[in-house]
Amino acid sequence: MTNRILIIAHTPLASTLRQCVGHVYEDKADALLTLDVQPSVAPQESLRQALALLGDDLVTPVLVLTDIVGATPCNVAQRVLKSVRGKLIAGANLPMLLRAVTYQELSLDDLANLVQGGGIQGVVEVSTN
């Protein structure tokens, strides 16, 4: 079973990350679910929007990626996971997302571990002066 991937982040990060995935893997971006949390929208409304994106499928696991621990998008994501089977990883970046779409068919636990590792390994000091 292929995991679903939902990105919930401050606007416009979620949709921008999706566009970046489309740049690297044209065929993978359409499968990503994204919610750009607007500053003027109440968290309850963002939760409603996130659940609407997931639809009636409460069986297929979902990997939820968000940007900042403790911020509204992360809080909304935590509430989403009260309704569906999934895992939440904060600190979303492009390396972790590319791993997520590449290995989407792994078990949810394996996918979450691989994605977290990709995010961490993607932060590297490249040069110094």
MARLO-145893 format. One line per 5 residues: number of its first residue (from 1); their letters; for each residue x, y, z of N, C-alpha, C. Coordinates in nm, 3 decimals. Each point is the difference from the previous one (the first is absolute). Example, Ala and Ser with C-alpha at 12.3 -4.5 7.8 and 13.67 -1.06 7.14 Angstrom:
% MARLO-145893
1> as> 1.319:-0.569:0.780:-0.089:0.119:0.000:0.090:0.120:0.000 | -0.035:0.105:-0.072:0.082:0.119:0.006:-0.077:0.109:0.073 $
***
This chain:
% MARLO-145893
1> mtnri> 0.084:-0.118:0.000:-0.084:0.118:0.000:0.090:0.125:0.000 | -0.030:0.091:-0.089:0.076:0.124:-0.009:-0.052:0.101:0.101 | 0.089:0.057:0.075:-0.035:0.104:0.097:-0.038:0.128:-0.071 | -0.091:0.074:0.059:-0.029:0.134:-0.049:0.096:0.096:0.069 | 0.027:0.112:-0.066:0.088:0.101:0.057:-0.076:0.132:0.003 $
6> liiah> -0.007:0.059:0.118:-0.068:0.127:0.020:0.099:0.099:0.059 | 0.014:0.115:-0.066:0.086:0.107:0.050:-0.090:0.111:0.053 | 0.017:0.033:0.126:-0.073:0.111:0.062:0.105:0.099:0.050 | -0.001:0.120:-0.059:0.104:0.097:0.034:-0.051:0.142:-0.017 | 0.076:0.093:0.056:-0.032:0.142:-0.019:0.001:0.032:-0.149 $
11> tplas> -0.097:0.080:-0.042:-0.007:0.037:-0.141:0.124:0.076:-0.043 | 0.058:-0.023:-0.112:-0.035:-0.091:-0.109:0.087:-0.126:-0.002 | 0.057:-0.038:0.116:0.100:-0.107:0.001:-0.053:-0.134:-0.051 | -0.119:-0.040:0.042:-0.050:-0.132:-0.042:-0.011:-0.009:-0.152 | -0.065:0.097:-0.062:-0.016:-0.005:-0.145:0.133:0.019:-0.072 $
16> tlrqc> 0.089:0.077:0.058:0.132:0.021:-0.061:0.082:-0.129:0.004 | -0.004:-0.072:0.111:0.068:-0.129:0.006:-0.056:-0.096:-0.104 | -0.131:0.002:-0.017:-0.063:-0.085:-0.101:0.052:0.036:-0.139 | 0.012:0.129:-0.029:0.053:0.043:-0.130:0.144:-0.047:-0.018 | 0.078:0.003:0.106:0.138:-0.047:-0.008:0.006:-0.149:-0.031 $
21> vghvy> -0.088:-0.077:0.062:-0.006:-0.143:-0.031:-0.033:-0.019:-0.148 | -0.094:0.079:-0.051:-0.035:-0.008:-0.141:0.115:0.034:-0.092 | 0.088:0.085:0.046:0.120:0.035:-0.078:0.094:-0.120:-0.011 | 0.011:-0.077:0.107:0.091:-0.114:0.002:-0.068:-0.126:-0.055 | -0.123:-0.025:0.044:-0.077:-0.118:-0.042:-0.137:0.046:-0.049 $
26> edkad> -0.012:0.024:-0.129:-0.126:0.052:-0.055:-0.121:-0.084:0.038 | 0.017:-0.131:0.003:-0.112:-0.090:0.023:-0.037:-0.017:0.147 | 0.075:0.056:0.092:-0.026:-0.022:0.142:-0.075:0.114:0.069 | 0.009:0.121:-0.053:-0.056:0.117:0.069:-0.151:-0.007:0.014 | -0.069:-0.054:-0.099:-0.146:-0.002:0.005:-0.053:-0.087:0.114 $
31> alltl> 0.079:-0.094:0.046:-0.044:-0.087:0.109:0.015:0.064:0.138 | 0.072:0.112:0.008:0.020:0.066:0.128:-0.122:0.083:0.038 | -0.040:-0.012:0.124:-0.108:0.083:0.053:0.066:0.116:0.074 | -0.046:0.120:-0.024:0.063:0.116:0.063:-0.103:0.095:0.058 | 0.035:0.055:0.114:-0.082:0.103:0.063:0.092:0.113:0.043 $
36> dvqps> -0.018:0.115:-0.064:0.070:0.122:0.041:-0.086:0.068:0.105 | 0.048:0.004:0.122:-0.075:0.061:0.109:0.014:0.152:-0.010 | -0.114:0.065:-0.014:-0.006:0.145:-0.014:-0.001:0.065:0.138 | 0.066:0.116:0.015:0.006:0.064:0.132:-0.135:0.047:0.053 | -0.095:0.026:-0.088:-0.129:0.053:0.043:-0.106:-0.108:0.018 $
41> vapqe> 0.038:-0.127:-0.017:-0.096:-0.110:0.010:0.012:-0.065:0.137 | -0.113:-0.023:0.064:-0.001:-0.065:0.131:0.051:-0.143:-0.010 | 0.072:-0.048:0.102:0.051:-0.137:-0.002:-0.110:-0.105:-0.026 | -0.118:0.022:0.054:-0.110:-0.096:-0.022:-0.035:-0.009:-0.149 | 0.005:0.111:-0.070:-0.027:-0.001:-0.144:0.112:-0.069:-0.076 $
46> slrqa> 0.125:0.021:0.042:0.113:-0.070:-0.063:-0.013:-0.151:0.023 | -0.044:-0.040:0.117:-0.023:-0.141:0.027:-0.108:-0.056:-0.092 | -0.108:0.073:-0.016:-0.107:-0.044:-0.089:0.053:-0.017:-0.143 | 0.082:0.094:-0.044:0.057:-0.007:-0.135:0.092:-0.121:-0.015 | 0.080:-0.026:0.101:0.092:-0.114:-0.004:-0.077:-0.132:-0.007 $
51> lallg> -0.102:-0.012:0.083:-0.081:-0.122:-0.001:-0.073:-0.016:-0.133 | -0.043:0.110:-0.059:-0.067:-0.005:-0.131:0.097:-0.051:-0.107 | 0.127:0.039:0.009:0.100:-0.049:-0.095:0.014:-0.151:0.008 | -0.008:-0.053:0.122:0.015:-0.145:0.019:-0.125:-0.076:-0.038 | -0.114:0.067:-0.002:-0.124:-0.063:-0.043:-0.048:-0.108:0.095 $
56> ddlvt> -0.072:-0.094:-0.055:-0.062:-0.106:0.079:0.094:-0.118:0.027 | 0.117:0.001:-0.058:0.094:-0.111:0.016:0.070:0.011:0.136 | -0.048:-0.079:0.095:0.058:-0.001:0.133:0.091:-0.122:0.019 | 0.021:-0.076:-0.109:0.077:-0.123:0.008:0.144:0.018:-0.049 | 0.018:0.067:-0.113:0.133:0.018:-0.056:0.083:0.089:0.091 $
61> pvlvl> 0.117:-0.048:0.042:0.084:0.081:0.090:0.043:0.131:-0.067 | 0.024:0.099:0.083:0.042:0.130:-0.051:0.123:0.049:0.076 | 0.099:0.042:-0.076:0.117:0.064:0.057:-0.025:0.150:-0.009 | -0.001:0.067:0.113:-0.026:0.143:0.004:0.132:0.071:0.029 | 0.033:0.094:-0.086:0.120:0.082:0.018:-0.044:0.142:0.028 $
66> tdivg> 0.064:0.062:0.096:-0.031:0.138:0.035:0.130:0.076:0.021 | -0.012:0.132:0.012:0.122:0.079:0.001:0.061:0.021:0.139 | -0.076:0.048:0.098:0.059:0.038:0.128:-0.076:-0.064:0.116 | 0.070:-0.068:0.087:-0.062:-0.059:0.119:-0.063:0.111:0.084 | -0.122:-0.022:0.043:-0.067:0.094:0.089:-0.076:0.111:-0.070 $
71> atpcn> 0.022:0.018:-0.129:-0.072:0.103:-0.075:-0.137:-0.054:-0.044 | -0.084:0.088:-0.047:-0.137:-0.038:-0.038:-0.004:-0.118:-0.098 | 0.079:-0.001:-0.108:-0.008:-0.115:-0.090:0.029:-0.133:0.069 | 0.097:-0.001:0.090:0.033:-0.123:0.073:-0.113:-0.038:0.095 | -0.058:0.098:0.065:-0.112:-0.027:0.090:-0.119:-0.056:-0.076 $
76> vaqrv> -0.027:0.055:-0.117:-0.108:-0.052:-0.085:0.033:-0.143:-0.042 | 0.123:-0.025:-0.040:0.041:-0.134:-0.043:-0.018:-0.101:0.112 | 0.033:0.038:0.123:-0.019:-0.091:0.113:-0.147:-0.037:0.016 | -0.086:0.096:-0.022:-0.144:-0.026:0.011:-0.050:-0.087:-0.115 | 0.061:0.015:-0.118:-0.035:-0.086:-0.114:0.026:-0.145:0.036 $
81> lksvr> 0.111:-0.025:0.067:0.038:-0.138:0.031:-0.088:-0.063:0.108 | -0.090:0.075:0.057:-0.099:-0.060:0.090:-0.110:-0.069:-0.079 | -0.008:0.030:-0.131:-0.106:-0.055:-0.086:0.049:-0.105:-0.098 | 0.130:-0.005:-0.025:0.054:-0.094:-0.098:0.126:-0.065:0.054 | 0.036:-0.113:-0.059:0.125:-0.067:0.037:0.114:0.068:-0.074 $
86> gklia> 0.098:0.047:0.076:0.110:0.068:-0.066:0.113:0.034:0.093 | 0.097:0.069:-0.055:0.116:0.049:0.073:0.020:0.145:-0.038 | 0.051:0.078:0.094:0.025:0.142:-0.022:0.148:0.028:0.020 | 0.059:0.068:-0.097:0.140:0.042:0.009:0.005:0.150:-0.026 | 0.061:0.073:0.091:0.015:0.144:-0.015:0.139:0.031:-0.056 $
91> ganlp> 0.014:0.122:-0.053:0.127:0.043:-0.059:0.006:-0.029:-0.148 | -0.114:0.003:-0.066:-0.008:-0.038:-0.142:0.103:0.074:-0.084 | 0.069:-0.078:-0.082:0.093:0.058:-0.096:-0.003:-0.086:-0.126 | 0.059:0.049:-0.106:-0.005:-0.071:-0.128:0.068:-0.137:0.003 | 0.117:-0.016:0.062:0.060:-0.134:0.003:-0.092:-0.105:0.065 $
96> mllra> -0.067:0.036:0.109:-0.089:-0.098:0.063:-0.120:-0.029:-0.088 | -0.051:0.100:-0.067:-0.117:-0.020:-0.085:0.035:-0.085:-0.123 | 0.117:0.021:-0.056:0.040:-0.084:-0.114:0.015:-0.145:0.042 | 0.049:-0.024:0.119:0.004:-0.138:0.050:-0.141:-0.055:0.019 | -0.088:0.084:0.052:-0.137:-0.046:0.024:-0.067:-0.047:-0.128 $
101> vtyqe> 0.012:0.078:-0.106:-0.068:-0.040:-0.125:0.072:-0.115:-0.069 | 0.130:-0.013:0.023:0.075:-0.108:-0.063:-0.030:-0.135:0.066 | -0.019:0.001:0.131:-0.019:-0.125:0.075:-0.139:-0.010:0.062 | -0.097:0.058:-0.063:-0.137:0.010:0.051:-0.064:-0.136:0.027 | 0.047:-0.104:-0.063:-0.061:-0.133:0.014:0.052:-0.078:0.120 $
106> lsldd> 0.101:0.050:0.069:0.051:-0.068:0.120:-0.106:0.001:0.110 | 0.022:-0.080:0.103:-0.089:0.008:0.115:0.007:0.141:0.057 | -0.104:0.041:0.067:-0.003:0.136:0.055:0.117:0.024:0.095 | 0.031:-0.097:0.085:0.113:0.016:0.093:0.132:0.015:-0.074 | 0.023:-0.085:-0.100:0.125:0.007:-0.076:0.008:0.132:-0.077 $
111> lanlv> -0.112:0.040:-0.059:-0.003:0.125:-0.075:0.032:0.119:0.091 | -0.062:0.004:0.117:0.023:0.110:0.094:0.147:0.007:0.041 | 0.061:-0.114:0.027:0.142:-0.003:0.038:0.089:0.047:-0.114 | -0.029:-0.046:-0.120:0.080:0.038:-0.116:-0.014:0.149:-0.030 | -0.121:0.051:0.010:-0.027:0.141:-0.027:0.070:0.089:0.103 $
116> qgggi> -0.009:-0.037:0.125:0.066:0.079:0.104:0.151:0.001:-0.022 | 0.055:-0.113:-0.033:0.143:-0.007:-0.029:0.038:0.087:-0.119 | -0.083:0.000:-0.103:0.026:0.083:-0.117:-0.002:0.148:0.033 | -0.092:0.038:0.086:-0.007:0.140:0.040:0.123:0.043:0.076 | 0.045:-0.086:0.090:0.119:0.032:0.080:0.125:0.001:-0.087 $
121> qgvve> 0.014:-0.101:-0.086:0.118:-0.008:-0.086:0.002:0.109:-0.107 | -0.114:0.062:-0.025:-0.007:0.106:-0.099:0.049:0.134:0.052 | 0.027:0.009:0.130:0.051:0.123:0.057:0.150:-0.018:0.023 | 0.079:0.062:-0.088:0.144:-0.021:-0.001:0.071:0.133:-0.024 | 0.101:0.028:0.077:0.084:0.116:-0.030:0.085:-0.036:-0.120 $
126> vstn> -0.014:0.076:-0.107:0.068:-0.033:-0.125:0.134:0.070:-0.011 | 0.009:0.125:0.043:0.127:0.070:-0.008:0.008:0.107:0.108 | 0.120:0.041:0.029:0.023:0.107:0.096:0.103:0.096:-0.057 | 0.003:0.119:0.052:0.100:0.099:-0.043:0.101:0.021:0.109 $
***
